[in-house]
Amino acid sequence: MSRIIEDMREQSSKETTINFTKKVLADGILTPEKIAEYTGLSLEEIKVLNAERTL
């Protein structure tokens, strides 16, 4: 049971990070490299989120 709860927490944390990243990308102040450094997401993930944002 605790593994399920831990998985839910991890998913929630990932979603929060992704939402934050989308806002930072929209702001345009930080480079994708800095965003990756600060969020722990890979540069590739940042690029995908940025591409999705501009569609």
HELIX and SHEET records of a PDB file:
HELIX    1   1 SER A    2  ASP A   27  1                                  26    
HELIX    2   2 PRO A   32  THR A   39  1                                   8    
HELIX    3   3 LEU A   43  ARG A   53  1                                  11    
END                                                                             
